[in-house]
Amino acid sequence: MPAASTNGTNLYQDVVNVARYYFGPVSERFISRQIRQHLKKEPDQLQKKDLAKLINWIKLAMSLLVEDEEVVKRFVGELKQL
Protein backbone atom coordinates (compact mmCIF):
# COMPACT_ATOMS: atom_id res chain seq x y z
CA MET A 1 0.00 0.00 0.00
CA PRO A 2 1.42 3.37 -0.96
CA ALA A 3 2.29 5.98 1.57
CA ALA A 4 1.39 9.62 1.14
CA SER A 5 3.96 11.54 -0.83
CA THR A 6 6.00 14.26 0.74
CA ASN A 7 7.76 15.50 -2.37
CA GLY A 8 5.47 18.47 -3.04
CA THR A 9 2.66 16.74 -4.92
CA ASN A 10 -0.80 17.99 -4.09
CA LEU A 11 -3.40 16.32 -1.92
CA TYR A 12 -5.39 15.20 -4.94
CA GLN A 13 -2.43 13.20 -6.23
CA ASP A 14 -1.93 11.67 -2.78
CA VAL A 15 -5.57 10.52 -2.75
CA VAL A 16 -5.19 9.07 -6.25
CA ASN A 17 -2.00 7.26 -5.20
CA VAL A 18 -3.82 5.57 -2.32
CA ALA A 19 -6.79 4.73 -4.54
CA ARG A 20 -4.52 3.21 -7.19
CA TYR A 21 -3.85 0.23 -4.91
CA TYR A 22 -7.58 -0.51 -4.77
CA PHE A 23 -8.87 0.66 -8.17
CA GLY A 24 -5.86 0.41 -10.44
CA PRO A 25 -5.87 2.45 -13.64
CA VAL A 26 -9.35 3.92 -13.10
CA SER A 27 -8.32 5.61 -9.84
CA GLU A 28 -7.75 9.07 -11.23
CA ARG A 29 -11.08 9.07 -13.05
CA PHE A 30 -12.93 7.75 -9.99
CA ILE A 31 -11.41 10.29 -7.58
CA SER A 32 -11.82 13.19 -10.03
CA ARG A 33 -15.47 12.35 -10.48
CA GLN A 34 -16.06 12.18 -6.71
CA ILE A 35 -14.46 15.59 -6.23
CA ARG A 36 -16.30 17.26 -9.10
CA GLN A 37 -19.71 15.73 -8.32
CA HIS A 38 -19.76 15.99 -4.55
CA LEU A 39 -17.39 18.83 -3.68
CA LYS A 40 -18.21 20.96 -6.73
CA LYS A 41 -14.58 21.82 -7.40
CA GLU A 42 -11.72 20.82 -9.65
CA PRO A 43 -9.45 18.05 -8.37
CA ASP A 44 -6.39 20.30 -8.17
CA GLN A 45 -8.35 22.56 -5.78
CA LEU A 46 -8.75 19.78 -3.19
CA GLN A 47 -7.78 20.97 0.27
CA LYS A 48 -7.24 19.23 3.59
CA LYS A 49 -10.55 20.66 4.85
CA ASP A 50 -12.36 18.83 2.01
CA LEU A 51 -10.92 15.45 2.88
CA ALA A 52 -13.52 14.30 5.45
CA LYS A 53 -16.43 14.97 3.09
CA LEU A 54 -14.59 13.35 0.17
CA ILE A 55 -13.78 10.28 2.26
CA ASN A 56 -17.46 9.89 3.18
CA TRP A 57 -18.47 9.91 -0.50
CA ILE A 58 -15.65 7.56 -1.47
CA LYS A 59 -16.62 5.18 1.34
CA LEU A 60 -20.23 5.15 0.16
CA ALA A 61 -19.26 4.50 -3.46
CA MET A 62 -16.70 1.86 -2.55
CA SER A 63 -19.18 0.08 -0.29
CA LEU A 64 -21.44 -0.37 -3.30
CA LEU A 65 -18.57 -1.84 -5.34
CA VAL A 66 -16.70 -3.97 -2.82
CA GLU A 67 -18.30 -6.65 -0.68
CA ASP A 68 -15.39 -6.98 1.76
CA GLU A 69 -15.99 -4.42 4.52
CA GLU A 70 -12.42 -4.80 5.78
CA VAL A 71 -11.07 -3.63 2.43
CA VAL A 72 -13.30 -0.55 2.60
CA LYS A 73 -12.15 0.17 6.18
CA ARG A 74 -8.50 -0.20 5.20
CA PHE A 75 -8.91 2.16 2.24
CA VAL A 76 -10.73 4.77 4.33
CA GLY A 77 -8.09 4.46 7.06
CA GLU A 78 -5.32 5.16 4.57
CA LEU A 79 -7.15 8.19 3.24
CA LYS A 80 -7.64 9.55 6.76
CA GLN A 81 -3.87 9.44 7.28
CA LEU A 82 -3.38 11.98 4.51
Backbone as JSON, one array per atom type, in Angstrom:
{
  "sequence": "MPAASTNGTNLYQDVVNVARYYFGPVSERFISRQIRQHLKKEPDQLQKKDLAKLINWIKLAMSLLVEDEEVVKRFVGELKQL",
  "N": [[0.83, -1.17, 0.0], [0.57, 2.2, -0.85], [2.34, 4.96, 0.54], [1.6, 8.28, 1.68], [2.72, 10.95, -0.35], [5.55, 13.07, 0.04], [6.86, 14.82, -1.46], [6.08, 17.28, -2.47], [3.86, 16.97, -4.12], [0.36, 17.48, -4.8], [-2.56, 17.27, -2.65], [-4.66, 16.0, -3.95], [-3.3, 14.27, -5.74], [-2.09, 12.6, -3.89], [-4.34, 11.32, -2.81], [-5.23, 9.96, -5.09], [-3.03, 8.27, -5.45], [-3.24, 6.56, -3.23], [-5.72, 5.42, -3.81], [-5.09, 4.05, -6.13], [-4.01, 1.58, -5.46], [-6.27, 0.13, -4.82], [-8.12, 0.52, -6.92], [-6.72, 0.52, -9.27], [-5.95, 1.36, -12.67], [-8.19, 3.03, -13.09], [-8.36, 4.81, -11.07], [-7.7, 7.63, -11.01], [-9.74, 8.75, -12.57], [-12.01, 7.94, -11.11], [-11.61, 9.23, -8.58], [-11.44, 11.92, -9.39], [-14.01, 12.3, -10.41], [-15.56, 11.97, -8.07], [-14.74, 14.2, -6.61], [-15.47, 16.36, -8.29], [-18.28, 15.95, -8.58], [-19.32, 15.81, -5.93], [-18.0, 17.64, -4.29], [-17.99, 19.85, -5.8], [-15.83, 21.12, -7.13], [-12.68, 21.55, -8.82], [-10.32, 18.88, -9.2], [-7.6, 19.62, -8.64], [-7.96, 21.61, -6.83], [-8.47, 20.54, -4.41], [-8.5, 20.51, -0.91], [-7.15, 20.1, 2.41], [-9.22, 20.5, 4.24], [-11.39, 19.56, 2.83], [-11.22, 16.87, 2.83], [-12.51, 15.08, 4.7], [-15.24, 15.11, 3.94], [-14.97, 14.21, 1.29], [-13.91, 11.65, 1.75], [-16.1, 10.42, 2.99], [-17.92, 10.26, 0.81], [-16.43, 8.69, -0.95], [-16.22, 6.36, 0.56], [-18.91, 5.55, 0.64], [-19.41, 5.07, -2.11], [-17.48, 3.1, -2.63], [-18.34, 1.08, -0.94], [-20.55, 0.18, -2.28], [-19.38, -1.09, -4.38], [-17.53, -2.96, -3.47], [-17.56, -5.92, -1.71], [-16.22, -6.77, 0.58], [-15.98, -5.62, 3.68], [-13.78, -5.06, 5.28], [-11.78, -4.33, 3.49], [-12.78, -1.91, 2.56], [-12.71, -0.44, 4.97], [-9.94, -0.41, 5.41], [-9.03, 1.06, 3.19], [-10.33, 3.55, 3.63], [-9.14, 4.18, 6.06], [-6.48, 4.59, 5.27], [-6.8, 6.84, 3.66], [-7.61, 8.7, 5.57], [-5.25, 9.13, 6.88], [-3.9, 10.9, 5.35]],
  "CA": [[0.0, 0.0, 0.0], [1.42, 3.37, -0.96], [2.29, 5.98, 1.57], [1.39, 9.62, 1.14], [3.96, 11.54, -0.83], [6.0, 14.26, 0.74], [7.76, 15.5, -2.37], [5.47, 18.47, -3.04], [2.66, 16.74, -4.92], [-0.8, 17.99, -4.09], [-3.4, 16.32, -1.92], [-5.39, 15.2, -4.94], [-2.43, 13.2, -6.23], [-1.93, 11.67, -2.78], [-5.57, 10.52, -2.75], [-5.19, 9.07, -6.25], [-2.0, 7.26, -5.2], [-3.82, 5.57, -2.32], [-6.79, 4.73, -4.54], [-4.52, 3.21, -7.19], [-3.85, 0.23, -4.91], [-7.58, -0.51, -4.77], [-8.87, 0.66, -8.17], [-5.86, 0.41, -10.44], [-5.87, 2.45, -13.64], [-9.35, 3.92, -13.1], [-8.32, 5.61, -9.84], [-7.75, 9.07, -11.23], [-11.08, 9.07, -13.05], [-12.93, 7.75, -9.99], [-11.41, 10.29, -7.58], [-11.82, 13.19, -10.03], [-15.47, 12.35, -10.48], [-16.06, 12.18, -6.71], [-14.46, 15.59, -6.23], [-16.3, 17.26, -9.1], [-19.71, 15.73, -8.32], [-19.76, 15.99, -4.55], [-17.39, 18.83, -3.68], [-18.21, 20.96, -6.73], [-14.58, 21.82, -7.4], [-11.72, 20.82, -9.65], [-9.45, 18.05, -8.37], [-6.39, 20.3, -8.17], [-8.35, 22.56, -5.78], [-8.75, 19.78, -3.19], [-7.78, 20.97, 0.27], [-7.24, 19.23, 3.59], [-10.55, 20.66, 4.85], [-12.36, 18.83, 2.01], [-10.92, 15.45, 2.88], [-13.52, 14.3, 5.45], [-16.43, 14.97, 3.09], [-14.59, 13.35, 0.17], [-13.78, 10.28, 2.26], [-17.46, 9.89, 3.18], [-18.47, 9.91, -0.5], [-15.65, 7.56, -1.47], [-16.62, 5.18, 1.34], [-20.23, 5.15, 0.16], [-19.26, 4.5, -3.46], [-16.7, 1.86, -2.55], [-19.18, 0.08, -0.29], [-21.44, -0.37, -3.3], [-18.57, -1.84, -5.34], [-16.7, -3.97, -2.82], [-18.3, -6.65, -0.68], [-15.39, -6.98, 1.76], [-15.99, -4.42, 4.52], [-12.42, -4.8, 5.78], [-11.07, -3.63, 2.43], [-13.3, -0.55, 2.6], [-12.15, 0.17, 6.18], [-8.5, -0.2, 5.2], [-8.91, 2.16, 2.24], [-10.73, 4.77, 4.33], [-8.09, 4.46, 7.06], [-5.32, 5.16, 4.57], [-7.15, 8.19, 3.24], [-7.64, 9.55, 6.76], [-3.87, 9.44, 7.28], [-3.38, 11.98, 4.51]],
  "C": [[0.88, 1.24, 0.0], [1.26, 4.32, 0.21], [2.05, 7.32, 0.91], [2.72, 10.21, 0.73], [4.3, 12.78, -0.02], [6.89, 15.09, -0.18], [7.09, 16.67, -3.08], [4.27, 18.21, -3.93], [1.45, 17.2, -4.13], [-1.62, 16.87, -3.46], [-4.18, 15.42, -2.86], [-4.54, 14.02, -5.41], [-2.18, 12.16, -5.13], [-3.14, 10.75, -2.65], [-5.58, 9.51, -3.89], [-4.17, 7.95, -6.02], [-2.5, 6.18, -4.26], [-4.87, 4.75, -3.06], [-6.24, 3.76, -5.58], [-4.32, 1.77, -6.72], [-5.16, -0.56, -5.0], [-8.3, -0.52, -6.12], [-8.02, 0.58, -9.43], [-5.95, 1.61, -11.36], [-7.08, 3.39, -13.69], [-9.38, 4.87, -11.89], [-8.47, 7.1, -10.07], [-9.15, 9.51, -11.69], [-12.11, 8.98, -11.92], [-12.83, 8.9, -8.99], [-11.81, 11.65, -8.15], [-13.33, 13.35, -10.06], [-16.07, 12.62, -9.11], [-15.89, 13.64, -6.3], [-15.37, 16.55, -7.0], [-17.78, 17.16, -8.73], [-20.13, 16.18, -6.92], [-19.17, 17.22, -3.86], [-17.55, 20.07, -4.54], [-16.95, 21.81, -6.94], [-13.7, 20.96, -8.3], [-10.78, 20.04, -8.74], [-8.21, 18.77, -7.83], [-6.67, 21.38, -7.12], [-8.66, 21.86, -4.45], [-7.87, 20.28, -2.05], [-8.01, 20.01, 1.42], [-8.64, 19.31, 4.22], [-11.65, 19.92, 4.1], [-12.28, 17.32, 2.22], [-11.99, 14.62, 3.59], [-14.77, 14.06, 4.59], [-16.14, 14.04, 1.9], [-14.5, 11.89, 0.61], [-15.16, 9.66, 2.48], [-18.08, 9.46, 1.86], [-17.74, 8.71, -1.1], [-16.05, 6.27, -0.75], [-17.96, 4.65, 0.87], [-20.12, 4.46, -1.2], [-18.53, 3.16, -3.41], [-17.52, 0.74, -1.9], [-20.16, -0.58, -1.25], [-20.69, -1.29, -4.27], [-17.84, -3.04, -4.75], [-17.47, -4.63, -1.68], [-17.53, -6.77, 0.64], [-15.27, -5.68, 2.57], [-14.61, -4.06, 5.06], [-11.58, -4.04, 4.75], [-11.49, -2.16, 2.42], [-12.71, 0.19, 3.81], [-10.67, 0.5, 6.02], [-8.27, 1.0, 4.27], [-9.23, 3.49, 2.91], [-9.67, 5.15, 5.37], [-6.86, 5.07, 6.43], [-5.6, 6.59, 4.13], [-7.15, 9.16, 4.42], [-6.25, 9.94, 7.24], [-3.25, 10.55, 6.45], [-3.6, 13.3, 5.21]]
}
